[in-house]
Amino acid sequence: MGGVLLSMVALLMIRGGVGGEEAAALISNAPSLLIVGAAAAVIIWASLQFPASEPLRKQWLFLGIGTALWSVGGGVWNVYEVVLKQEVPFPGIADVVFLAAIPMLTAGCLLAVGSFNRVLRMMLPVAISLLAGVAAAAFVVLVPLRASLADASYPLFERLVGAAYPVADLVLVLPFALALAFTAARLGGGKIARPWWLVVAGLLAIVYADTMFAVLIAEGTYTAGMYIDAGWWVGFSLIAAGASLAVDVQRPRGA
């Protein structure tokens, strides 16, 4: 949970104006590379503690790859904003990497839910979760993002990429995060469920941060160091904590 504490410290430093604008830019970007990068290393390490034949290995590995991609995207963002002191191209390489992380996170959740499907009969919860995600995406597109999507002063591709973040999160990540929550609830309060509750909390924090980022960008009110930034840092840190806990409570066979 060290990543959560570091996230809070970084956010407080930015909000407190420590070191001026240049320091704020560095502090606001560094966690995307350092905290999320460390989280990716922990998750991938945890996945490799399970035998290749163990379903948990693939589940955590996909979550780790998604986290690693997000960290790489943060690294690209850092190069432009901190090293080169240039405006980050949008759409650009960072967006390609960030968006590539979303299906990886989804795959990890899907495999986790699927591994319990035979025992817990998860088809109805998954269907309900998918409907909830589509409804949430439709609301975001039709209400807060409607004006920006209709603004012809920006290229169509740029507008679509901007909307892709919340839509992909709400249609892909959110439904399976909710389905994973249903799964954890059906598993009860035992040790097996605990890592997945941390994953659910982390994914919800990431979805919230992505969605609010898109809304604030559309409104022209987003600035680095806003509280939503911590959603990404805390979210991936919680997933890493879940991975570490899984190694302890879900001992691999033959370990």
C-alpha positions in Angstrom: 0.0 0.0 0.0 3.1 2.2 -0.1 2.0 3.4 -3.6 -1.2 4.8 -2.1 0.7 6.8 0.5 3.2 8.1 -2.1 0.2 9.2 -4.2 -1.2 11.2 -1.4 2.2 12.8 -0.7 2.7 13.7 -4.3 -0.8 15.2 -4.6 -0.4 17.3 -1.4 3.0 18.6 -2.7 1.4 19.7 -6.0 -1.7 21.3 -4.3 0.7 23.1 -1.9 2.7 24.6 -4.8 6.0 23.1 -3.6 8.8 24.1 -5.9 6.7 26.2 -8.4 5.3 25.2 -11.8 8.2 23.2 -13.0 8.3 21.1 -9.8 4.6 20.6 -10.0 4.9 19.3 -13.6 7.6 16.9 -12.5 5.7 15.8 -9.4 2.5 15.3 -11.2 4.1 13.2 -14.0 6.6 11.2 -12.0 4.0 9.0 -10.2 2.7 7.8 -13.6 6.1 6.4 -14.2 7.4 5.5 -10.8 4.3 4.4 -8.8 2.5 2.8 -11.7 5.8 1.2 -12.9 6.4 -0.2 -9.5 2.9 -1.5 -9.4 3.4 -3.2 -12.7 6.5 -4.9 -11.5 4.7 -6.2 -8.4 1.8 -7.5 -10.4 3.9 -9.3 -13.0 6.1 -10.7 -10.3 3.1 -12.0 -8.4 1.7 -13.6 -11.6 5.0 -15.5 -12.1 4.7 -17.0 -8.6 1.9 -19.3 -10.0 2.6 -22.3 -12.2 2.0 -21.8 -16.0 -1.0 -24.1 -15.8 -2.6 -22.1 -12.9 -5.4 -19.8 -14.2 -4.3 -17.2 -11.7 -1.0 -16.7 -13.6 -2.7 -15.5 -16.8 -5.2 -13.4 -14.8 -2.6 -11.4 -12.9 -0.2 -11.3 -15.9 -2.8 -9.5 -18.1 -3.5 -7.1 -15.3 0.3 -6.6 -15.0 0.7 -6.0 -18.7 -2.1 -3.4 -18.7 -0.4 -1.6 -15.7 3.0 -1.7 -17.4 1.5 -0.2 -20.6 0.0 2.6 -18.6 3.4 3.3 -17.0 5.0 3.4 -20.4 2.4 5.9 -21.5 3.3 7.9 -18.5 6.9 7.7 -19.5 6.2 9.0 -23.0 4.1 11.9 -21.4 7.1 12.7 -19.1 9.5 12.9 -22.0 7.4 15.5 -23.8 6.3 17.6 -20.8 9.3 17.3 -18.4 12.4 16.5 -20.5 11.6 18.3 -23.9 9.3 20.8 -22.2 6.8 20.5 -25.1 3.1 20.2 -25.2 2.2 16.5 -25.4 0.8 15.7 -28.9 -2.8 14.7 -28.8 -3.6 12.3 -30.2 -0.1 10.8 -29.9 2.1 7.9 -28.9 1.0 8.2 -25.3 -2.6 7.8 -26.2 -1.9 4.7 -28.2 -0.1 3.1 -25.2 -2.7 4.3 -22.7 -5.6 3.0 -24.7 -3.8 -0.3 -25.3 -3.7 -0.9 -21.6 -7.5 -1.0 -21.3 -8.1 -4.3 -23.2 -5.3 -5.9 -21.1 -7.0 -4.9 -17.9 -10.3 -6.1 -19.3 -8.8 -9.5 -20.2 -7.4 -10.0 -16.7 -10.9 -9.3 -15.2 -12.6 -11.5 -17.8 -10.3 -14.4 -17.1 -10.9 -14.0 -13.4 -14.6 -13.9 -13.7 -14.6 -16.8 -16.2 -12.5 -19.0 -13.9 -15.3 -18.9 -11.3 -18.2 -19.1 -13.9 -18.7 -22.9 -13.6 -19.0 -22.7 -9.8 -20.9 -19.4 -9.4 -23.0 -19.2 -12.6 -21.9 -15.6 -13.5 -23.7 -15.2 -16.8 -26.5 -13.0 -15.3 -24.2 -10.8 -13.3 -22.0 -10.3 -16.3 -25.0 -9.4 -18.5 -26.2 -6.9 -15.9 -22.7 -5.4 -15.6 -22.4 -5.0 -19.4 -25.7 -3.2 -19.6 -24.6 -0.9 -16.7 -21.4 -0.1 -18.5 -23.1 0.7 -21.8 -25.7 2.9 -20.1 -22.9 4.8 -18.2 -21.0 5.3 -21.5 -24.1 6.5 -23.3 -24.8 9.0 -20.5 -21.2 10.4 -20.6 -21.3 10.8 -24.3 -24.7 12.3 -24.5 -24.4 14.7 -21.5 -20.9 16.0 -20.4 -19.0 15.1 -23.7 -21.8 16.0 -26.1 -20.6 19.6 -26.7 -17.0 18.7 -27.2 -17.8 15.9 -29.6 -20.0 18.3 -31.7 -17.3 21.0 -31.7 -16.2 21.1 -35.4 -13.3 23.4 -34.6 -11.3 20.3 -33.5 -10.4 17.5 -35.9 -12.9 14.6 -35.7 -10.2 12.1 -34.9 -9.0 14.2 -32.0 -12.6 14.3 -30.6 -13.0 10.6 -31.0 -9.8 9.8 -29.2 -10.8 12.1 -26.4 -14.0 10.2 -26.0 -12.4 6.8 -26.4 -10.9 7.0 -22.8 -14.2 7.1 -20.9 -16.1 5.0 -23.4 -13.6 2.2 -23.4 -13.4 2.3 -19.7 -17.1 2.3 -19.2 -17.9 -0.4 -21.8 -14.9 -2.7 -21.3 -13.3 -2.2 -17.8 -16.4 -1.1 -15.7 -18.6 -4.1 -16.6 -16.0 -6.7 -15.8 -15.0 -4.8 -12.7 -18.6 -5.0 -11.5 -18.8 -8.6 -12.5 -15.6 -9.2 -10.5 -17.3 -7.5 -7.6 -20.3 -9.9 -8.0 -17.8 -12.8 -8.1 -16.0 -11.6 -4.9 -19.3 -11.1 -3.1 -20.4 -14.6 -4.0 -17.1 -16.0 -2.7 -17.9 -14.4 0.6 -15.5 -12.7 3.0 -12.9 -15.4 2.8 -9.2 -15.0 1.8 -9.8 -15.9 -1.8 -12.1 -12.9 -2.3 -9.9 -10.3 -0.6 -7.3 -9.7 -3.5 -10.2 -9.3 -6.0 -11.9 -6.6 -3.8 -8.7 -4.6 -4.0 -8.6 -5.1 -7.8 -12.2 -3.9 -8.0 -11.5 -0.8 -5.9 -8.4 -0.1 -8.1 -10.3 -0.4 -11.3 -13.1 1.8 -10.2 -10.6 4.5 -9.2 -9.0 4.3 -12.6 -12.4 4.4 -14.4 -13.4 7.5 -12.3 -10.1 9.2 -13.1 -10.3 8.5 -16.8 -13.9 9.7 -17.1 -13.4 12.9 -15.0 -10.2 13.6 -17.0 -12.1 13.5 -20.3 -14.9 15.6 -18.9 -12.6 18.3 -17.5 -10.5 18.3 -20.7 -13.8 18.8 -22.7 -14.7 21.7 -20.3 -11.2 23.2 -20.5 -10.8 23.1 -16.7 -8.2 20.3 -16.2 -4.8 21.2 -14.7 -2.0 18.9 -13.6 -2.2 18.0 -9.9 -6.0 18.0 -9.6 -7.3 15.4 -7.2 -8.4 13.1 -10.0 -4.8 12.5 -10.8 -4.5 10.4 -7.6 -7.2 8.1 -9.1 -4.7 6.5 -11.5 -1.9 6.3 -8.9 -4.1 4.9 -6.1 -6.0 2.6 -8.6 -2.9 0.8 -9.9 -1.4 0.6 -6.4 -4.5 -1.1 -5.1 -4.3 -3.7 -7.9 -0.7 -4.3 -7.0 -1.7 -4.8 -3.4 -4.3 -7.3 -4.5 -1.6 -9.2 -6.5 0.7 -9.3 -3.6 -2.1 -10.5 -1.3 -3.0 -13.2 -3.8 0.4 -14.7 -3.5 0.0 -15.0 0.2 -3.6 -16.2 0.4 -3.9 -18.2 -2.8 -0.8 -20.3 -2.5 0.1 -21.8 -5.9 0.0 -25.6 -6.1 3.4 -27.1 -5.7 4.8 -24.0 -3.9 
